[in-house]
Amino acid sequence: MSEVLRFDSVSFIRNEKTILEDINFSLNQGESLAIVGRNGAGKTTLINLLFGYLWPTSGFVSAFGETFGETPMAPLQNQMGIVQPGHQETLLQRLNCFEMVITGVIGTLGLYKEPTPNQTKLANQLLESIGLLHKKDQLYQTLSSGEKMKVLLLRAFGEGKQLLILDEPTAALDLTARVDFGNSLHSLKKKNPDLTRILITHRIEEIPEDFQKVLLLKEGKVLAFGEKQFVFSDSNLSELYDLNLAVSEKKGQYHITVLS
């Protein structure tokens, strides 16, 4: 199994403030990682380092066997897709469903040229795979919140994507929409078993059952990293949230109870 991503002793300092300190983890092809942390833990900075939008103050980031700074970034970024609801909705809300998905297939922020027949076919197939082909001409901004997230998921999974990053995709969704999105994410993974996924969240109950690994991020440091069943201990999560907590698991889903 080939390595897709590695953070090697990565630290990031801005305005003399340490945002991330000595981050170490790696992810292999086909693995799924949930990064869990409270607001201000450094999750957004970690994503920006992963995409090459920021550079480490010290340490190294590598993706697909290439170290950032030693190779052109564009070919690496073209293999990554991201679902980042708030930011992407602002940029792309005037497009319809088909145009949203086709910009992901082409790899642009807008539709500046006529797509090829193959690109059109792929976009239609993606919409059909989650039951939204009948809404291909509907404006994105008129969709329900759940439908918007599924369209953003398809947009992120454009042609040639090997790494999918999900930045708190279900934060604004109700329970039904969260379950529906999770089913779409599972279906996409099932059809593409080599797809590597990273989910950013601050709520452990939002982590899908089929995510095997977890990284707990607290105040810019890795609190714990490894298999989900070992990382999600009472002591680890109590330390993460600064509360006295008990963790329970049922059918691969984890939940927290606050103790007195």
Backbone bond lengths (Angstrom), bond angles and torsions (degrees), N, CA, C in turn:
res aa  C-N    CA-C-N  psi(-1)  N-CA   C-N-CA  omega(-1)  CA-C   N-CA-C  phi
1 M - - - 1.455 - - 1.533 109.10 -
2 S 1.332 117.68 125.76 1.460 120.66 -175.47 1.525 110.99 -83.33
3 E 1.320 115.26 150.66 1.460 121.30 179.56 1.526 110.08 -79.56
4 V 1.329 116.82 131.70 1.462 122.41 -179.01 1.519 111.42 -98.93
5 L 1.326 117.06 -37.58 1.465 120.16 -173.54 1.518 110.56 -147.39
6 R 1.347 116.04 142.33 1.459 120.59 175.73 1.532 110.31 -146.67
7 F 1.322 116.02 131.96 1.458 123.13 168.04 1.518 106.38 -108.86
8 D 1.333 117.00 121.21 1.457 122.37 -174.78 1.526 109.22 -118.71
9 S 1.339 116.07 99.94 1.477 123.09 178.97 1.527 111.84 52.53
10 V 1.331 116.27 47.12 1.469 121.81 -175.34 1.534 110.63 -84.89
11 S 1.320 115.17 127.45 1.462 121.81 171.75 1.520 108.48 -128.03
12 F 1.333 115.46 150.42 1.467 120.18 178.63 1.516 108.70 -138.51
13 I 1.335 115.39 124.54 1.463 122.23 -178.56 1.521 108.86 -121.54
14 R 1.336 116.37 132.06 1.470 120.58 177.17 1.521 108.39 -132.77
15 N 1.332 115.55 131.16 1.472 121.34 -179.30 1.529 111.47 50.76
16 E 1.331 114.84 43.67 1.464 123.65 177.73 1.535 112.90 66.02
17 K 1.338 116.73 12.38 1.462 120.42 176.92 1.519 109.60 -109.77
18 T 1.322 117.75 129.66 1.461 121.63 179.60 1.530 109.28 -80.95
19 I 1.327 115.66 116.05 1.471 121.43 -179.85 1.526 110.24 -91.47
20 L 1.332 116.76 -42.97 1.462 122.46 175.83 1.522 108.07 -130.89
21 E 1.336 116.28 141.63 1.458 120.15 -176.86 1.528 111.07 -134.99
22 D 1.325 115.65 117.26 1.467 123.60 171.56 1.537 112.15 53.48
23 I 1.332 115.21 56.58 1.470 121.26 -179.57 1.523 109.53 -84.53
24 N 1.327 115.97 124.49 1.463 121.88 179.00 1.532 109.77 -132.41
25 F 1.316 116.52 121.35 1.462 121.35 169.97 1.526 108.95 -169.17
26 S 1.313 116.00 160.81 1.466 120.54 177.00 1.517 108.72 -140.20
27 L 1.325 115.51 159.63 1.454 121.88 -177.54 1.520 108.47 -141.55
28 N 1.329 116.13 132.10 1.459 121.58 -179.61 1.522 111.22 -97.57
29 Q 1.319 114.96 163.50 1.459 121.87 -179.63 1.528 110.70 -55.55
30 G 1.325 115.75 131.46 1.451 121.46 177.09 1.512 115.06 87.78
31 E 1.348 117.75 -8.29 1.460 120.17 179.80 1.531 110.84 -82.54
32 S 1.333 115.26 159.40 1.463 121.65 179.06 1.525 108.43 -127.59
33 L 1.340 115.92 127.66 1.457 122.51 -175.54 1.520 110.22 -123.41
34 A 1.329 116.89 131.56 1.463 122.26 171.01 1.517 108.80 -103.12
35 I 1.330 116.65 125.76 1.461 122.09 175.70 1.523 107.61 -103.01
36 V 1.333 116.01 115.84 1.463 121.91 -172.67 1.520 109.22 -114.19
37 G 1.318 115.76 130.05 1.459 119.92 177.12 1.505 111.00 -165.40
38 R 1.300 116.02 155.21 1.463 120.98 177.36 1.524 110.14 -73.33
39 N 1.331 116.49 168.15 1.460 120.65 176.20 1.526 109.47 -57.32
40 G 1.332 115.51 132.85 1.452 120.27 -179.46 1.508 114.78 86.63
41 A 1.330 117.12 6.52 1.465 120.28 -178.01 1.520 112.88 -75.39
42 G 1.351 117.42 -17.64 1.464 120.84 -178.75 1.517 113.29 110.45
43 K 1.335 117.93 12.32 1.465 121.26 -176.53 1.529 111.83 -63.47
44 T 1.332 117.23 -44.25 1.466 120.68 -178.73 1.526 110.99 -65.32
45 T 1.325 116.86 -40.81 1.467 120.39 177.83 1.520 110.20 -62.67
46 L 1.325 117.12 -39.61 1.464 120.80 178.75 1.524 110.81 -61.30
47 I 1.331 117.31 -42.35 1.464 121.15 177.79 1.526 110.48 -62.26
48 N 1.337 116.65 -44.11 1.466 120.07 -179.16 1.526 112.07 -64.12
49 L 1.327 116.89 -33.92 1.466 120.17 174.34 1.520 110.79 -69.13
50 L 1.326 115.65 -38.21 1.462 120.40 -179.33 1.529 111.32 -62.41
51 F 1.336 116.40 -38.44 1.464 121.00 -179.31 1.523 113.40 -84.66
52 G 1.317 116.89 -7.07 1.452 118.54 -177.57 1.515 113.29 80.51
53 Y 1.351 117.18 16.67 1.457 120.60 175.06 1.527 110.46 -78.39
54 L 1.332 116.30 -25.98 1.461 123.13 173.06 1.527 108.37 -125.65
55 W 1.331 116.24 160.20 1.458 121.35 177.78 1.524 109.20 -117.43
56 P 1.322 117.30 141.54 1.466 119.91 -179.89 1.528 111.34 -61.33
57 T 1.314 115.78 144.79 1.454 120.16 170.42 1.531 109.63 -68.91
58 S 1.327 115.21 -36.43 1.463 121.41 173.25 1.524 108.37 -149.57
59 G 1.325 115.81 159.10 1.453 120.48 -177.76 1.523 112.14 89.68
60 F 1.342 115.57 -176.04 1.464 120.90 -173.93 1.527 111.06 -137.23
61 V 1.330 114.62 144.28 1.466 121.78 171.54 1.519 107.51 -116.38
62 S 1.328 116.97 134.73 1.461 120.01 176.40 1.515 109.32 -134.68
63 A 1.323 116.10 149.10 1.459 122.60 178.17 1.525 108.56 -141.30
64 F 1.327 115.26 136.82 1.462 122.06 178.80 1.531 112.17 54.20
65 G 1.330 114.78 34.94 1.456 120.14 176.48 1.508 115.52 82.75
66 E 1.336 117.84 4.03 1.461 122.01 -179.05 1.525 110.06 -116.69
67 T 1.333 116.33 135.49 1.459 121.44 179.98 1.521 110.08 -87.90
68 F 1.332 116.16 130.81 1.460 120.50 179.14 1.524 109.37 -61.00
69 G 1.336 114.31 136.59 1.460 120.52 -178.53 1.513 113.09 95.66
70 E 1.344 116.54 -15.00 1.461 120.67 179.25 1.527 112.11 -110.86
71 T 1.335 116.40 1.57 1.462 121.01 -176.47 1.522 107.96 -153.01
72 P 1.338 119.37 154.01 1.473 120.55 176.71 1.532 111.41 -57.53
73 M 1.343 116.71 138.59 1.457 120.82 -175.66 1.526 113.16 -79.43
74 A 1.328 117.60 -32.77 1.476 120.32 -173.13 1.529 113.25 -54.91
75 P 1.340 119.88 -46.74 1.468 118.94 179.70 1.532 113.15 -62.51
76 L 1.338 116.81 -31.48 1.468 120.26 177.46 1.526 110.44 -73.43
77 Q 1.339 116.59 -44.43 1.458 120.59 -179.84 1.522 111.65 -63.63
78 N 1.332 116.81 -31.53 1.463 120.62 179.63 1.532 112.75 -67.14
79 Q 1.333 116.12 -15.67 1.470 119.78 178.19 1.529 111.99 -94.51
80 M 1.348 115.83 1.60 1.461 121.14 -179.24 1.524 110.23 -113.29
81 G 1.327 116.06 140.32 1.457 121.36 173.39 1.515 109.23 -125.05
82 I 1.334 116.27 149.94 1.464 119.32 -177.62 1.525 111.17 -136.36
83 V 1.322 115.48 139.31 1.461 122.89 169.22 1.517 106.40 -106.34
84 Q 1.334 115.34 110.03 1.468 122.08 -175.78 1.534 107.43 -135.64
85 P 1.324 116.97 80.88 1.464 122.88 -163.64 1.522 116.37 -48.98
86 G 1.325 119.11 -59.68 1.451 120.99 -173.60 1.515 113.22 -58.74
87 H 1.319 117.03 -48.79 1.465 122.10 -177.64 1.521 111.14 -65.09
88 Q 1.317 118.09 -45.43 1.459 121.53 -175.78 1.519 112.19 -71.31
89 E 1.328 117.80 -35.57 1.461 120.24 179.09 1.524 110.90 -62.76
90 T 1.317 117.37 -38.35 1.464 121.24 179.52 1.522 110.62 -63.59
91 L 1.324 117.31 -39.50 1.459 121.61 -176.59 1.527 113.15 -78.37
92 L 1.326 117.13 -31.57 1.467 120.34 -165.15 1.523 114.65 -121.61
93 Q 1.325 118.79 8.89 1.449 120.58 -169.84 1.530 114.15 -66.89
94 R 1.331 119.30 -16.23 1.464 120.25 -178.56 1.531 112.98 -85.97
95 L 1.326 117.22 -2.90 1.457 120.82 -179.77 1.521 110.55 -86.96
96 N 1.349 116.33 158.00 1.459 119.13 172.17 1.527 109.85 -88.27
97 C 1.335 116.64 178.33 1.473 120.56 -174.67 1.518 111.23 -58.75
98 F 1.327 116.42 -48.53 1.464 119.82 -178.57 1.523 110.52 -60.72
99 E 1.331 117.24 -44.21 1.463 120.47 -178.49 1.531 111.02 -65.13
100 M 1.314 117.28 -36.46 1.461 120.46 176.53 1.529 110.87 -59.39
101 V 1.325 115.96 -47.84 1.461 120.13 -177.05 1.526 110.76 -70.63
102 I 1.316 117.59 -40.34 1.471 120.31 -177.14 1.528 111.22 -67.07
103 T 1.341 118.85 -32.08 1.465 119.13 176.12 1.521 110.83 -65.30
104 G 1.339 116.78 -30.04 1.458 119.49 174.08 1.508 112.07 -70.55
105 V 1.331 116.20 -40.24 1.468 120.80 178.52 1.524 110.30 -63.09
106 I 1.342 115.92 -43.00 1.469 120.51 -178.25 1.529 111.18 -77.90
107 G 1.357 116.08 -32.86 1.452 120.59 -178.71 1.507 113.75 90.67
108 T 1.362 116.54 41.01 1.458 121.18 179.20 1.521 109.62 -130.66
109 L 1.340 116.86 166.24 1.461 121.93 176.53 1.519 112.25 -89.46
110 G 1.313 117.39 -9.87 1.463 122.26 178.09 1.511 109.29 -147.92
111 L 1.335 115.99 170.16 1.460 120.46 -179.14 1.518 108.45 -97.80
112 Y 1.333 115.92 96.76 1.456 121.14 -173.38 1.527 113.38 -104.22
113 K 1.311 117.50 -7.72 1.456 120.48 179.27 1.514 109.56 -149.38
114 E 1.316 115.78 160.85 1.457 121.52 -179.33 1.526 109.70 -70.46
115 P 1.327 117.42 126.26 1.473 118.54 178.81 1.514 111.61 -68.55
116 T 1.320 116.26 153.49 1.457 121.13 177.34 1.528 109.61 -73.59
117 P 1.339 117.92 161.93 1.476 119.62 176.83 1.528 112.57 -56.18
118 N 1.331 117.34 -38.35 1.466 119.94 179.58 1.524 111.59 -67.00
119 Q 1.333 116.69 -39.59 1.459 120.19 178.08 1.532 111.18 -66.10
120 T 1.313 116.10 -40.31 1.467 121.08 176.96 1.523 110.80 -62.90
121 K 1.314 116.32 -43.21 1.465 120.87 179.75 1.530 110.80 -62.42
122 L 1.345 116.88 -42.51 1.459 120.95 -179.55 1.526 110.77 -64.93
123 A 1.332 117.42 -43.41 1.464 120.69 179.74 1.525 110.99 -61.84
124 N 1.318 116.98 -42.31 1.465 120.71 178.59 1.531 111.33 -65.65
125 Q 1.326 115.84 -39.25 1.470 119.64 178.49 1.523 110.76 -64.09
126 L 1.337 116.69 -40.44 1.459 120.55 178.78 1.527 110.98 -63.93
127 L 1.332 116.94 -44.27 1.464 119.99 178.18 1.521 111.36 -63.04
128 E 1.325 115.94 -39.72 1.461 119.65 179.36 1.526 111.26 -65.68
129 S 1.343 116.76 -33.50 1.467 120.80 -175.85 1.529 112.50 -64.54
130 I 1.337 118.07 -22.60 1.471 120.27 178.15 1.531 111.50 -116.89
131 G 1.341 116.42 17.18 1.454 120.69 173.31 1.511 115.59 73.79
132 L 1.344 117.62 27.84 1.461 120.26 -178.96 1.526 113.32 -118.06
133 L 1.316 117.81 12.48 1.464 119.75 -178.93 1.526 110.77 -61.80
134 H 1.333 117.55 -34.61 1.467 120.69 -178.52 1.529 112.07 -69.16
135 K 1.346 116.77 -10.47 1.461 120.59 178.75 1.527 112.02 -110.58
136 K 1.318 116.90 19.31 1.469 120.73 -173.75 1.530 112.98 -59.76
137 D 1.337 117.50 -31.13 1.461 120.62 -177.94 1.531 113.04 -95.60
138 Q 1.322 116.55 2.67 1.469 120.27 -179.79 1.519 110.57 -82.09
139 L 1.338 116.50 139.64 1.458 120.44 178.80 1.528 110.18 -60.59
140 Y 1.316 115.11 136.17 1.463 120.63 -179.38 1.527 111.38 -56.04
141 Q 1.327 117.09 -42.60 1.460 120.57 -174.58 1.527 113.26 -67.54
142 T 1.341 118.25 -12.25 1.462 121.17 179.16 1.529 112.59 -95.48
143 L 1.328 117.94 -1.84 1.459 121.24 179.48 1.522 110.71 -75.90
144 S 1.334 116.29 162.91 1.450 120.17 171.94 1.528 109.19 -70.09
145 S 1.328 116.78 164.41 1.465 120.45 -179.33 1.524 111.25 -59.32
146 G 1.338 116.93 -41.59 1.457 120.51 179.43 1.512 112.58 -64.97
147 E 1.335 116.54 -41.06 1.466 120.48 178.55 1.522 111.06 -65.84
148 K 1.332 116.81 -37.73 1.465 120.25 177.62 1.524 111.22 -60.02
149 M 1.336 116.69 -43.86 1.456 119.78 -179.45 1.521 111.74 -64.44
150 K 1.322 117.16 -37.20 1.459 119.82 179.24 1.526 110.97 -68.48
151 V 1.336 117.27 -36.88 1.464 120.56 176.16 1.528 110.56 -65.89
152 L 1.338 116.91 -41.79 1.468 120.10 177.30 1.526 111.24 -63.55
153 L 1.326 116.43 -35.15 1.459 120.58 176.67 1.521 110.33 -62.62
154 L 1.332 116.86 -45.93 1.465 120.55 178.46 1.522 110.72 -64.62
155 R 1.320 116.57 -39.20 1.463 119.95 -179.84 1.534 111.33 -62.58
156 A 1.329 115.62 -39.01 1.466 120.16 179.47 1.519 111.33 -67.88
157 F 1.343 115.50 -31.88 1.457 119.45 -178.02 1.528 109.79 -91.23
158 G 1.327 115.76 63.11 1.452 120.76 177.44 1.521 110.85 -80.33
159 E 1.300 114.58 -176.35 1.464 120.89 -176.92 1.529 110.66 -63.59
160 G 1.329 117.21 131.02 1.458 122.53 174.96 1.513 115.03 81.80
161 K 1.347 118.24 8.54 1.461 120.14 -179.43 1.527 110.09 -78.01
162 Q 1.334 115.38 131.65 1.455 121.19 178.39 1.527 113.25 -114.27
163 L 1.352 115.60 -20.17 1.466 121.24 -177.94 1.521 108.68 -128.70
164 L 1.329 116.26 123.34 1.459 121.96 -178.33 1.522 108.98 -114.16
165 I 1.355 116.92 123.72 1.458 122.44 179.88 1.520 108.85 -110.70
166 L 1.318 116.41 127.47 1.462 122.95 -177.31 1.530 108.21 -115.85
167 D 1.336 116.14 106.72 1.462 121.52 -173.89 1.531 109.63 -95.85
168 E 1.346 115.86 93.13 1.460 123.19 -179.07 1.528 111.84 45.25
169 P 1.328 117.55 56.84 1.474 120.70 -173.09 1.523 114.49 -70.00
170 T 1.338 118.43 -23.24 1.455 119.51 -174.82 1.528 112.87 -108.72
171 A 1.322 117.13 13.00 1.469 120.77 -174.92 1.525 112.56 -59.37
172 A 1.341 116.79 -33.91 1.464 120.14 -176.25 1.529 112.91 -102.75
173 L 1.327 117.67 9.56 1.460 121.09 -175.65 1.524 111.63 -97.25
174 D 1.342 115.69 148.93 1.460 119.30 172.56 1.524 109.24 -78.30
175 L 1.333 116.44 176.33 1.462 120.92 -173.39 1.526 111.92 -59.42
176 T 1.335 117.16 -45.06 1.467 120.78 -178.47 1.521 111.03 -61.62
177 A 1.337 115.81 -45.58 1.467 120.19 -179.64 1.528 111.24 -66.32
178 R 1.348 117.55 -35.16 1.468 120.72 177.84 1.528 110.77 -64.21
179 V 1.328 115.98 -44.21 1.468 119.83 178.94 1.525 110.47 -64.01
180 D 1.325 117.05 -41.64 1.464 121.53 -179.65 1.526 110.57 -63.97
181 F 1.337 116.38 -42.55 1.464 119.90 178.33 1.522 110.62 -64.61
182 G 1.329 116.31 -41.99 1.462 120.20 178.49 1.516 112.08 -60.42
183 N 1.330 116.40 -38.67 1.467 120.28 177.52 1.522 111.13 -65.37
184 S 1.341 116.81 -39.86 1.470 120.49 178.04 1.528 110.88 -65.33
185 L 1.327 116.28 -39.97 1.465 120.86 179.04 1.524 110.64 -65.16
186 H 1.326 116.57 -41.16 1.464 121.31 178.13 1.524 111.00 -64.99
187 S 1.330 116.44 -41.84 1.469 120.76 179.92 1.526 111.03 -63.59
188 L 1.333 116.84 -41.07 1.464 121.20 178.55 1.518 110.73 -62.61
189 K 1.328 116.75 -42.08 1.458 121.23 179.29 1.529 111.05 -66.99
190 K 1.321 116.86 -40.01 1.460 121.17 -178.85 1.526 110.93 -62.45
191 K 1.325 116.54 -36.74 1.462 121.02 179.75 1.531 111.76 -80.19
192 N 1.349 116.42 -16.92 1.472 121.31 -178.25 1.526 108.59 -134.81
193 P 1.334 118.17 73.29 1.472 121.67 -172.18 1.518 114.41 -62.20
194 D 1.332 118.73 -22.35 1.469 120.72 179.49 1.527 112.79 -83.96
195 L 1.332 117.28 -3.80 1.463 120.66 179.51 1.531 110.09 -67.60
196 T 1.323 116.29 128.03 1.461 122.91 176.79 1.522 108.39 -95.93
197 R 1.341 116.77 135.95 1.465 120.30 -174.52 1.525 111.46 -127.92
198 I 1.335 115.45 142.19 1.459 122.47 173.09 1.524 107.69 -127.52
199 L 1.320 116.59 125.33 1.463 122.83 177.56 1.518 109.01 -111.62
200 I 1.338 116.85 127.61 1.452 122.74 175.48 1.528 107.59 -101.73
201 T 1.316 117.54 127.39 1.462 120.63 -179.10 1.521 110.35 -157.37
202 H 1.331 116.08 163.22 1.467 119.93 171.75 1.522 110.77 -116.99
203 R 1.339 116.89 6.26 1.466 121.14 -179.94 1.531 109.87 -126.63
204 I 1.311 116.69 118.41 1.462 119.49 -173.58 1.524 112.04 -69.47
205 E 1.334 118.06 -24.48 1.462 119.89 -179.96 1.524 112.58 -69.57
206 E 1.339 117.24 -12.15 1.463 120.82 178.75 1.528 112.45 -88.34
207 I 1.323 117.52 -4.21 1.468 120.52 -177.71 1.524 110.05 -79.69
208 P 1.328 118.56 121.26 1.463 120.67 -179.80 1.523 112.40 -61.59
209 E 1.301 115.53 154.04 1.458 121.97 -177.65 1.520 112.28 -58.22
210 D 1.346 117.68 -34.95 1.460 120.35 -173.16 1.529 113.97 -87.16
211 F 1.342 118.20 11.85 1.465 121.02 171.07 1.521 107.94 -88.57
212 Q 1.341 116.84 118.59 1.464 120.54 -172.10 1.525 113.69 -87.45
213 K 1.339 117.74 -34.47 1.460 120.88 -172.01 1.526 111.36 -112.53
214 V 1.343 114.42 153.79 1.458 121.23 179.74 1.525 109.09 -138.12
215 L 1.330 115.05 140.85 1.460 121.87 170.78 1.522 107.35 -121.71
216 L 1.325 117.03 121.80 1.457 122.02 176.34 1.526 108.69 -94.60
217 L 1.327 115.76 123.22 1.464 121.82 -176.14 1.534 108.59 -115.12
218 K 1.324 116.04 120.63 1.466 121.03 179.66 1.520 110.16 -130.63
219 E 1.328 114.85 121.50 1.468 121.59 177.03 1.523 111.27 49.82
220 G 1.343 115.36 42.64 1.449 121.26 174.58 1.508 116.17 81.38
221 K 1.341 116.93 5.20 1.460 120.66 -179.56 1.526 110.45 -122.83
222 V 1.335 116.13 151.50 1.460 120.87 176.02 1.524 108.63 -77.81
223 L 1.323 115.30 114.27 1.458 120.44 177.32 1.524 110.95 -80.02
224 A 1.346 116.06 -39.24 1.468 121.30 178.05 1.518 108.49 -161.68
225 F 1.329 115.65 150.11 1.469 121.58 178.37 1.521 108.66 -148.64
226 G 1.331 116.29 134.63 1.456 119.73 177.36 1.509 111.98 155.16
227 E 1.339 116.04 -158.36 1.452 121.27 -179.96 1.526 110.04 -65.52
228 K 1.327 115.08 141.57 1.465 121.60 -172.93 1.525 113.16 -54.66
229 Q 1.335 116.50 -43.41 1.467 119.29 -174.52 1.526 112.54 -67.43
230 F 1.344 117.17 -21.22 1.468 120.41 178.01 1.529 111.96 -93.04
231 V 1.321 116.76 -35.00 1.463 120.80 -178.18 1.527 111.37 -72.22
232 F 1.334 116.66 -37.48 1.463 120.48 -177.44 1.529 111.37 -82.31
233 S 1.302 114.99 68.03 1.465 121.15 174.56 1.521 109.39 -99.85
234 D 1.320 116.16 160.34 1.469 120.46 177.55 1.523 110.67 -56.55
235 S 1.327 116.21 -43.96 1.469 120.21 -175.60 1.527 111.65 -67.61
236 N 1.336 117.55 -42.92 1.468 120.25 -179.87 1.522 111.88 -62.93
237 L 1.326 117.05 -46.79 1.460 119.63 -176.86 1.523 111.89 -74.30
238 S 1.323 117.18 -30.90 1.466 119.20 173.97 1.521 110.61 -63.45
239 E 1.329 116.43 -39.83 1.468 120.48 177.91 1.524 111.38 -69.65
240 L 1.333 116.42 -38.43 1.465 120.05 -179.46 1.524 111.36 -61.66
241 Y 1.318 116.71 -46.14 1.466 121.18 -174.10 1.534 113.56 -97.84
242 D 1.346 117.67 -1.40 1.465 121.85 -178.79 1.526 111.17 56.13
243 L 1.328 114.85 44.24 1.459 122.34 177.47 1.525 108.51 -140.27
244 N 1.333 115.69 161.77 1.463 120.51 174.96 1.524 107.56 -88.31
245 L 1.343 116.42 105.78 1.457 120.96 -170.40 1.524 111.71 -122.97
246 A 1.325 114.37 153.22 1.465 122.28 169.57 1.523 107.53 -121.72
247 V 1.325 116.64 138.11 1.460 122.08 -177.56 1.513 109.21 -108.59
248 S 1.327 115.95 135.54 1.463 121.11 175.63 1.523 109.16 -125.48
249 E 1.327 114.93 155.06 1.474 120.89 -178.44 1.512 109.96 -133.44
250 K 1.333 115.95 137.88 1.457 121.36 175.65 1.520 108.51 -146.23
251 K 1.336 115.83 117.36 1.463 122.81 178.84 1.527 111.87 54.24
252 G 1.332 115.40 42.05 1.463 119.84 175.22 1.506 115.29 84.21
253 Q 1.331 118.29 -3.97 1.462 122.06 178.28 1.523 108.88 -102.92
254 Y 1.329 115.74 136.99 1.462 121.01 -176.89 1.532 110.24 -110.48
255 H 1.339 115.17 144.59 1.443 121.97 -179.40 1.523 109.90 -137.32
256 I 1.333 115.59 154.03 1.462 122.25 -177.76 1.529 109.81 -113.30
257 T 1.309 115.06 137.96 1.459 121.64 171.37 1.522 108.09 -119.10
258 V 1.339 116.31 129.50 1.461 120.86 177.53 1.524 108.36 -83.58
259 L 1.319 115.93 124.24 1.461 121.68 179.80 1.522 110.15 -91.73
260 S 1.322 116.07 155.29 1.472 120.37 -179.05 1.524 110.32 -74.43
